Amino acid sequence: MNVLIMYYSKGGNTRKLAEAIAEGVEQVDGVEAVLRHTRDVSKADFVAADGLIVGSPVYFGTMAAQLKQVLDDFVGVRRKMEDKVGAAFSTSGDASGGKETTIMSIIQALLIYGMIVVGDPMSATGHYGTACVGAPDAAVQENGRKLGRRVAELVKRIAR
């Protein structure tokens, strides 16, 4: 089983959070993290994923165009993503920089793909997904690991 962590990152902060999320996925026996920047993700990676965690920096309150392009390009495999676990994360340059609206834009796409969407666990923030301002600090990285673990555990539970 695997969880694809697909992200767009220009400055590196979203990549750092994606890496922490991948660490959390890897903490669950039998589940592998597949970490892919939008420029490197293939349709085969996308369809093969048992779970999908998608991240973006805030771009005018929504996901980056590069991430939206991948989601648009892969819409033809939409039915193959139905009932898989999905989650989202975001980074921004400002405390009021639209992290939640960006996460919601990703969640909307995952719902259209027919996915079972989850937020981060109560042991993290218990909200829409993991998010931070600037580079993720130790606490945010731990919340990212918790999100990764949650998705990986749910992927295993659904597979049973």
C-alpha positions in Angstrom: 0.0 0.0 0.0 1.1 3.5 -0.6 0.1 7.1 0.1 1.1 9.7 -2.5 2.1 13.1 -1.1 1.7 15.4 -4.0 2.7 19.0 -3.7 3.8 22.2 -5.4 6.6 24.2 -3.8 8.5 27.1 -5.1 10.5 28.3 -2.1 10.8 25.0 -0.3 8.5 25.4 2.7 5.7 23.3 1.3 8.3 20.6 0.3 9.5 20.6 4.0 6.0 20.1 5.3 5.5 17.3 2.6 8.6 15.6 3.9 7.3 15.6 7.5 4.0 14.2 6.3 5.8 11.4 4.4 7.7 10.6 7.6 4.3 10.1 9.3 3.1 7.8 6.6 6.3 5.7 6.8 5.6 5.2 10.6 2.7 2.9 9.7 3.8 -0.7 9.0 3.0 -1.8 5.5 2.4 1.7 4.0 4.9 3.5 1.9 5.1 7.2 1.2 5.5 8.3 -2.4 6.7 12.0 -2.4 6.2 13.8 -5.6 6.5 17.5 -6.7 3.8 18.4 -9.3 6.4 18.4 -12.0 7.3 14.8 -11.3 4.0 13.1 -10.6 2.6 10.8 -13.2 -0.9 9.6 -13.8 0.4 6.1 -12.9 1.6 7.4 -9.5 -1.8 9.1 -8.9 -3.9 6.0 -9.8 -1.7 3.6 -7.9 -2.0 5.5 -4.7 -4.2 4.1 -1.9 -4.3 7.5 -0.3 -3.5 11.0 -1.5 -2.3 13.9 0.6 -2.1 17.1 -1.5 -0.3 20.4 -0.5 0.2 23.8 -1.9 1.4 27.3 -0.9 -1.3 29.9 -0.8 -1.7 31.7 -4.1 -4.3 34.3 -3.9 -6.3 32.2 -1.3 -6.3 29.1 -3.4 -4.0 26.3 -4.6 -1.1 27.0 -6.9 -1.9 26.9 -10.6 0.7 24.1 -11.1 -1.2 21.9 -8.6 -4.6 22.7 -10.1 -3.2 21.8 -13.6 -2.3 18.3 -12.4 -5.7 17.8 -10.8 -7.3 19.1 -14.1 -5.1 16.9 -16.3 -5.9 13.7 -14.3 -9.7 14.2 -14.2 -10.0 11.3 -16.7 -9.0 8.8 -14.0 -11.5 10.3 -11.5 -13.5 7.1 -11.0 -10.3 5.2 -10.1 -9.8 7.5 -7.1 -13.3 6.9 -5.6 -13.2 5.7 -2.0 -9.5 6.3 -1.5 -8.4 8.5 1.5 -7.6 12.1 0.8 -6.2 15.0 2.8 -4.7 18.4 2.3 -2.0 20.8 3.7 -0.9 24.3 3.0 1.8 26.9 3.7 1.7 30.7 3.5 3.8 33.8 3.9 1.4 35.5 6.3 -0.6 34.5 9.4 -3.8 35.6 7.6 -2.6 34.4 4.3 -5.4 32.1 3.2 -4.2 28.7 4.4 -7.7 27.4 5.2 -9.2 28.6 1.9 -6.3 26.9 0.0 -6.9 23.7 1.9 -10.6 23.9 1.1 -9.8 24.4 -2.6 -7.8 21.2 -2.5 -10.5 19.4 -0.5 -13.1 20.4 -3.1 -11.0 18.8 -5.8 -10.6 15.6 -3.7 -14.3 15.4 -3.2 -15.0 15.7 -6.9 -12.5 12.8 -7.3 -14.8 10.8 -5.1 -12.3 10.5 -2.2 -13.0 10.0 1.5 -11.6 13.3 2.8 -10.1 13.7 6.3 -8.6 16.6 8.2 -5.7 16.4 10.6 -6.3 14.3 13.8 -7.5 15.8 17.1 -4.0 15.2 18.5 -2.8 17.8 16.0 -5.2 20.7 15.4 -8.3 18.8 14.5 -9.1 21.1 11.6 -9.0 20.9 7.8 -5.4 19.9 7.4 -1.9 20.8 8.5 -0.8 24.4 7.7 1.9 26.8 8.7 3.3 30.3 8.0 6.8 30.2 6.5 9.0 27.2 7.2 7.4 24.5 9.3 8.7 24.6 12.8 9.0 21.4 15.0 5.4 21.6 16.2 4.1 21.9 12.6 6.3 19.1 11.4 4.9 16.9 14.2 1.4 17.8 13.1 2.4 16.9 9.6 3.6 13.5 10.8 0.3 13.0 12.6 -1.6 13.8 9.4 0.5 11.3 7.5 0.0 8.6 10.1 -3.7 9.2 10.1 -4.1 8.8 6.4 -1.8 5.7 6.3 -3.8 4.1 9.2 -7.1 4.8 7.4 -5.7 3.4 4.2 -4.9 0.1 6.0 -8.2 0.1 7.8 -10.2 0.5 4.5 -8.1 -2.2 2.8 -9.2 -4.7 5.4 
